[in-house]
Amino acid sequence: MSLELRDIHKHFGRVRANDGVTLRVEAGELHGLLGENGAGKSTLMKVLSGFIEPDSGTISLDETTLQMRSPRDAIAAGIGMLHQDPLVFLPFSVLDNFLLGSPPIDRDSARGELDRLAADFGFSFDPDAPARTLTVGERQQLEIVRLLWLGAKVLILDEPTTGISATQQSLLFEALRTLAGQGMIVIFVSHKLEEIEVLCDRVTVMRRGRTVGEATLPVAIDTLVEMMFGEAVAVTGRPPGVRGGPALRLDGIAADDRLTRLEDLTLEVRAGEVLGLAGLEGSGQRTLLRACAGLLATTAGTIEVGDRDVTKRDYHQRLAAGVHYLPAGRLEEGLIRGLTITEHFQLASGSNRFLVPWADARGDAEKRIAKHSIKGASDTTAEALSGGNQQRLLLAMVPPDVKVLLMEHPTRGLDIASADWVWGQLIQRVEAGTAVVFASADLDELLRYSDRIVVFFAGRVFKMLDASTADADQLGHLIGGRDVA
C-alpha cells in the first residue's frame, strides 16, 4: 500500500496555500511533515482528509485514484485525520462519540469494540463518562480508536502533542509505532523538530506552499531548520526587564466554569512582568484568565487593574480599562469566520462610525499586514489564514496601550520562526510596561519567557516558582501534583 498526492494546487484568493505539491508515503511508514507557519502543511492535510477540495491535482491510495469531496469520502477510502483540537462532542458520552459515523451496531457490542481497541494501545475509558471530563490527550486517544473502528488505513495527526502530558505523549507515540508496525501509513505534522527526530522514519519539508526536500532520519536538526527557513534560526530568550507598579491584583477571588473551580486566589502581577501559568488542561489556568478578562463572573474577592476596581465590570468595560484577552481557540473565539482582515481591523478599532470608508480601511489594513508579516491580503478571510497568521492578526488587533495582556497558548502549533516572532512582539510590549499573563503547555516556553510561574493543580495554585531558578524536571513533577523540592 502506498499513498501519493500529485501536483496538488489550492489557492485562497491571492494566497497560494499549495502550489504543485507532490508527496508519496509507503505502508508502515511514520512520515513527518515540517514547514514554517503558512507553508501549506495544514491545507495539504485538509485536502488529503476531504475537508477541502483542491483546485487541481490527484490523490491515490494503493494505486487507486480517489475522489474526495468530504471527510466522509476520505474515511470511506480509509483516510482519517486527528486535528490539533480533537473533534469530540463534549456533552456526549465517550461511547456516543465512539459511535459517531459508524454503521449500525448495538451498544453492548460497541462497548466491547471500544474496550478492545483501547486495550490494544494501553488506553482506558469509562464509556458512560461525558466527553467533557476527558483531558486533551484522552480525547485524542478516543478519536484515534474511533478512526480505527471506522477503518482508517492512513492516519494524519496535526500538531497532536500540544496540551497533553508527557505520559499521554509517550502513549501516543507508542500507539503510532504500533500502527506503523501493523502496516498503516502515519503522517505526523509537527513544528517540534525533536518529536520528528524521535518518532519518524522520513520527513518532507514544505516552504511557501511547495515541498522543498525530503530526508531519511536520523539527520542533523540544523539541516531540517535550513530546509524550513532557508537559513538557521536562532531562538531568542527574554532579556531581564524592569518591573513597575502593580498592573493586576487579585484578592481572594473565586470562580467556577462548571469544569474547574478556583477558590480564595490572591495574586499580584506588576507592570513589565511576565507571569506563566502551568498545569494540566483543566487545572484552573483558563478559568483564571477568563475571570480576569471579564468573560467569567467571580463569586468572591476583588480584581484591580492598576488602581481601578474592575470586579463588577464586564468584558467590554475591562477592555476600556486596558485588559486584553487572546484565547487559545484563535478562530473559534478570537476571530470571526467569513470576515476579512480589513473587517477585523475595523471591528477592533472601536469606532462608532455609521459608514466605513472602505478604500481607506483597506489601505490601513495592507500597512498593518506588512508591519506584522501576515501572509494574507486585505480581503483574505480569517479561516483562510494559517494558525500562525491568525495569531499575528490577533496581535495586530491588540491596542498599543494595553496594560494587561492575557493569553492562552500564545504559540500553540507555531513553527520556530513564528513562535519567536510572537514573543518578539510580546517582549516589546513588556518593555513598554505591559503585564503579560500566559498559559502554556510548553515547559520550555514557560521557563524561557516567564519571570514567575504559577503551577495549578486540581483547581488551586500548587506552587509559585522563580523561572530563573526552576527547571523542566521540577516543573514537570509539580504539574503532576508532586513537589520534589
Helices and strands as residue ranges (DSSP letters): E 2-12, E 15-26, E 30-35, H 41-48, E 56-61, E 64-66, H 71-77, E 79-82, H 94-99, H 107-120, G 131-133, H 136-149, E 154-158, H 166-181, E 185-189, H 193-199, E 202-207, E 210-216, H 221-229, E 246-256, E 261-270, E 274-278, H 285-293, E 298-305, E 308-309, H 315-321, E 323-326, I 330-334, H 341-348, H 358-371, G 382-384, H 387-396, E 404-408, H 416-431, E 435-439, H 443-449, E 452-457, E 460-466, H 472-479
